[in-house]
Amino acid sequence: MIGKGVWPISAWPTSSKRWLSVCMECGEFVTPIYRNVMQPGRGGCDPCGRARAAAQRKVPAHVAVEEMRAAGVEPLEEYPGVDIPWRSRCLSALCPGLWEGEPADIRPRLSDARLARISACKYCARVAVRPERAVYEMIQRGVQPLEPYQKALQPWPCKCLACEADDITPTYASVVLSGNGGCKWCGGRMRVPEEQAVTEMLAVGARPLDPYKGVNERWRSMCLATDCPGPSDRIIYPRLTWIRRGAQACKWCAGVVIDPEAARDTMIEAGLLPLVPYPGVRERWKCECTNPDCRAVVYPTLGSVNSRGSGCSECAEHGFKRSQPALVYLLFHERLQAAKVGICNLGTGRIQKHERRGWNSRYTMDFLVGRDAERLEREVIAEWRAQDWRPVRDGKNSYDGWTETTPVTADVTIESLWEGAVQLRDLLGL
């Protein structure tokens, strides 16, 4: 024991019990266990051992400051040590800890900053929220906190600003981080008496046929609309929560689900004869134009026919003509550093329209029929997305055809993008 730096001052207690001693370095009373002290690399005084370990880990102050800055914070005090909280300020101008121009008080350790993936600032790393901001964000989402903020997952007594209920206890994580509603009454999640539930269903034109089970359970009902386009029995299965959020009870009346025969009649009225069974409201449906002068095979969706009243794209006076000559173009925008692929029929002025908006024409490729150009455009965009190249937006604003764009970088140049398009054309045999 003396060889390990501690002087025993009591009788031998056995090797597994604490032995009252005095540290020969710091002079303090300590109670080490003999069999622990005898392990290689162990000492008899724990406080002295921790101090020696800290001294070995300590780095020069200027090096510590640079490490903290690299982690996104600026120290405001002298370097205290690697494991001691260090008062600092966040260097991010968008730090969520800022409130009315006042920076947040943060005290990260250097050891924590070395492990930080996003920032040493707890607010930028999203592991903490400033209480003032938490209150503001809850109010923005319709609930007024009645007590100070504690924790993200802790129920927080609030008052609903819509229905003025003051017995709600949502959590900050649910309302702000997950985007859920704050009020259990306004959100329609609370169970109500069956008489009230039936009244709510009847008010939207649905008569329940089974006993009430709960607001989130499907409820077998019958649509009361006399002009319901659904089947003859008009059986539907809405949820009461959907009704309270403003949804239509009958999926047939809402146009979400369409009877295949009714869908076929709609297409025929638009001058299109379906050639295959009904695929769905948003799926392309192979049809033949009934115009004797056209008879083109086209692929509209039922949704486009219903919403825009469109029929055969080949007969339309405006729009892309798949049976006429067309070209594929690749444009470049200097400020956005983005490339854009597109198609147009010859002589339409489509490219000139883009050029007036800052796009510069770089490459074009001619096709005898537009459907080949359309296929190549579709395959090019699919290839871009497969590479995880996301569309480019102008800040928060979108623009005509922004979904057909991709970033241009040092590795992904406009030339390499066009080479890829040419290779796809050859592979497709177009």
N, C-alpha and C positions, 0 to 999 in steps of 0.2 A: 504493500500500500504506500509506504514511504517512497518507494521507487517511482510510483505513479503520481507523486506530488501531494499526497494527503497523509496526515499524521493521526492514527487512531487514538482516541482518548477515552474509550470505554472497553469493556471486556469483549472478547471474541463472541459474536452472536450466531455463528454458523455462516456458511458461505452464501446462503440464499436470503439472508435478512440484512436490513440496513445497519450500518456500523457508524456510529457517531465519530466524526473526525474533524480536523481543522485543515483547510486548504493552505499549503505552504507557499502559495503564490499571492492570493488575495486576502488570506487571514480569516475568511468566513467559516462558520460552522457548516458542514455538509454531512449528508448521510448516504454515502454510496453503498452499493451491494458488491461484495468481494468478487463474486463470479462474473459480474459485469465489468468491473474494473480490469480484471485480468484478460479480457478479450483484446486481441491485437488492435491497436489504434485507439483504444479507449483511455480516458483519463479518469481521475477520481472526482474532479470538481466540474459539474455541469455548466455553471455560469462561465467559468474560464474557458471551457471547451467551446461554447457558443461564441464567445468573443473572439477566440482564435480563428474559428471558421469564418466569421464575418469579416475579419481582417484579411483573410486569404481571398475572399470574394470581392472585396472593395476595389473599385476602379478609380482612376484619377477623376477629379471633379469635372474637368473639361470634356473627358470622354463620356461621362454620365450625362452631361447636358446635351451632347450631340445625339446620344441614343434616345433621350426623351424627345428632342425635336424631330428626330426621324419617325417617332411614334405619334407625332401630331400635337405635342404639347410643349409649352415654354415654361421651364421652372422659374419660380418667383422667390426662391430661398436658396441658401447654400446647400450643397449636396449633403444629405443626412446619412446616407447609407443605402445599400441595395434593397433592404427589406423594410425600410421605414417610409411611411407616407410622406410625399414630397409635394408641397403646395405649388400648383401650376395653373396655367390658363390654356384653354384650347386654342389652337392656331386656325381652326376652320371658321370662315366667315359665316357658314351655314350651320354652325353647331346648334343642335336642339336645346342645349343648355342656356343659350342666350335668351334673355327676357327683358324687353324694353331697353335694349342697349347695355344691359348689365350682364357681364360674363358670369358663368357658374363657378362655384368654388369646388375645384377638383383636387384630389390628393392621391394620385396614382403612385405606386411603388415602382422603382426601376425594374425589379424582378417581374412585375406584372406587365410593364411596358414592353419588355423583351418578348413576351408571349402574345402580345396583342396582334390580332390579324387585321382589324380595321383601324383602330385608334386607341391610344392610352386613355382618351377621354371617355368616361363611362356613358356620357350622353350620346356621343357620336357612335359608340359601339352598341347602342341600344340595350344596355343592361341597366339603365336607370332613366328616370324621367323627372324633369324639374316640376315640383308641385304646382307652381303657377301655370305652367304650360298644360299640365294634366287637367287642371280645372277648366282652362280655356277650351281644350279639345273636347271635354265632356259636354260643355255648354253648346259648342258648335254642333254636336250630335243630338241635341234636344233634351239633355238632362242636366239639372243644376245640383252639384254636390252640396251636401249639408254638413259635411265634416271635412277636416284636412285630409289630404292624400296620404296613404300609408304605403301600400304595395300594389303592384299591377294585378295580382291574382286575388287580392283581398276584397270581399264584398264592400261596396262603398255606398252608404246611405245617400240617396239623391231624391230630387223632386222632378217629375216629368214636366217639361215646359209646354207640352201639348194638352194633356188631360189633367195636369196638376196633381196627379197621384204622388203622395209623399211617402209611400211604403215600399219603394223599390230599392234594391241593393245590387245593381250590376257591378261588374268588375271593369277596371280600366282596360285590361287586356282584351276582354270580350267586346267592349264598345268601340275602342279606338284601334287597337291592334288587329282585331279580327273583323271589324266592320259590322258587328251585329247591332241590333236595336237595343236601346237602353231601357225602355219601358216594357214590362211584361204585359201590361194591359193594351197599350197601343200596338204592340207586336202581335197580338192575337194568340199568345202562347198559353194563356190561362184557360182552364176548363170552365165552361159556363153551364148552367142548367139546360136540360134537353129542350125545354120549351123555347128558350131563347135561341138555341142553336137552330131549331126547326124554323123559327121565325126569320132568322138571318138567311137561311137557304131559300125559303119561299120568296123573300124579297128580291133575290137575284134570278128567279125563274126556275128553281129546281125543287122538286118535291121529294123529300127523303122517303125511301122504301124500307129501310132497316133501322133498328134502334141506334141511337147516338153512341159512338165509342170514344171519341176524343177529337180535338181540333186538328191533330196531325194524321188522323186515320182517314183512309178513303171511305166515302160514304155513298153507298149505292142509292142513286136517285133517278128521277125521270125529268127530262127537260120539258118545261111547260110551254115553250115557244111553238106556236102552231106552224110556223114556217121553218122549223129545224131541218137542216139538210142531212141529218144523220139517219140511221136505220129506223124502221117503223116503230120499234119499241122505245126509241129515244132514251135508252139506259145510259147513264153517265156515272162516273166515280170521282167527284171532286173532293178536295179537302177543305175544311172550314177555314184553315189558315190562308189558303189561296184566295178564298172569297174575300177575306178581310183585307188582303193586300191589293184588292182591286181587280183580281183575275176574273175572267168570265167562267161561269160554272160549267157550261157545255162546251166541250172541245170541238163539237161539230159546228156550233154557231160561231165560235171564235175563229174557225178556219184553221185551227192547229192540226186537226185530223179531218181528212176529206174522204168521202165515200168514193171508191174507184169509179163507179158508174157516173157519179156527179162530176168527177174530175174529167172523165172522157167527154161528157157533154160540153163542159166548159171549153175544152180544146177544139172540139168540132165547131162550136159557135165562133171561135176565133179564126176559123179557116184552116185548122190543122187536124189531120187524121192520124191518131196514135197507131204506131206499128208494133208496139210492145206493151205489156201490162204496165199499169200505173206504178212508177218507182218511188214516189214521194213528192211533197210539195216543193222541196228545194233541190231535187235531183233532175239532171237533164233527161228529157223524155224524147225518144226518137219518134219523130212524126213526119208525115208527108204533107206538103202544102197542097190544098185542094184547088188552088187557082190553076185553071187549065193551061195558062201560059207559063206557069212556073214549074209545078210538080217537084220542087226541090225537097230533099230530105234534110230536115233541120232538127236541132236539139234544144228547144226552149225548156224552161222550167215552168211548172204550173204557177209558182209564185210570181214570176215575171209577167205571165199572161194576166193574172188576176190584178196585180198592182199597177202595171203600166198599160194594160190592154194591148200589149204587143202580140203579134202573131208570127208570120213567117219573116225571118230576118232578111231573106233574099228579095222579098217583095217590098220591104220597107223602103221608103224614100230616103231615110237617113240611117246612119249606122254602118258598121263594117259588113261588107258583102263577101261571104266566104267563097262564092263562085267566080268572083272577078279577080284580076291580077292585084297583087298586094306586095308589100315589102316589110321586112323586119328591120328595125333601126335600133342603134345603141347610142345614147346621148350621154354627155358628161356635164356636171354642174360644178364650177370651180369653187364657189363659196361653200357649198354643202359637201364637196369632195365625195360625190355620189355618181353612180352610173344608173341609167334607166333603160330598160328594154321595152319595146312596144311594137305594135303593128298598125298598118293603115293601108287603105286602098290607094292606088296611084292618083295623084292630082287632087288630093283632099285638103292639103294645107295643114295636116295634123302636125308635122314636124315644125313648120314655121310657127305654129301656136306655142309649142314648147320653147322654141328659141326666143320668143318674146318674153318668156319668163325666166331667162337666164341659162337655159340648157343649150349646149353646143352639139351639133350633129357630128358624130365621128365615123360611124360605119352604117351601111345599109346593105340589105340582101334582097334581091327580087325573087318573087314566086309567081307562077302562072295562075294559081288559084289561092284564094285567101285562106282556105281551111288548112293548107300546108303551113302557111306563115303562122296561123293561130296555134297549130300543134307545136311548132318549134318554140314559140314564145312561152307556151305552157311548160315545156320541158326545160327551158333555160331557167325560168323562175324556180321550178322544182329543184333543179341542180343547185341553185344559189341557197335555197333554204336547207337543203341537205347538208351543205357546208356550214350551216348555222350562221350565215350572213343575213342579218336582219334588215328590214326596210329602213330607209333614212327619212326622218321627219324634220321639218324646218322648225326647230324648237318644239313647242307644243302644238303647232299648227300643221294640219295636213294639207296636201295639194293634189291636184289632179294626177292620178296614177302613181301616188307615192308607194303603194304596195308592190310596184314593179321595179323597185330600186334596190341597190346594195351599196355598201361603202366602198370607196376606192382608197387603197393604202399602198405602201411601198411594196408589199408582197402581192396584193391583188390589184393589178393595174388595169386600165381600160383596154390595153392591148391583149392581155391574157384573158380577159372576159370575152372579148370577141373571138379569140382563138377557140375558146371553149364552146361558143355558140356554133362556129363552123364545124367543129368536130361532132357536135350533137346532130347537126344537119346531115353530115355524112353517115353517121351511125343509123339515123332514122331513114336514110335513103330518100330524102326529100329533094 
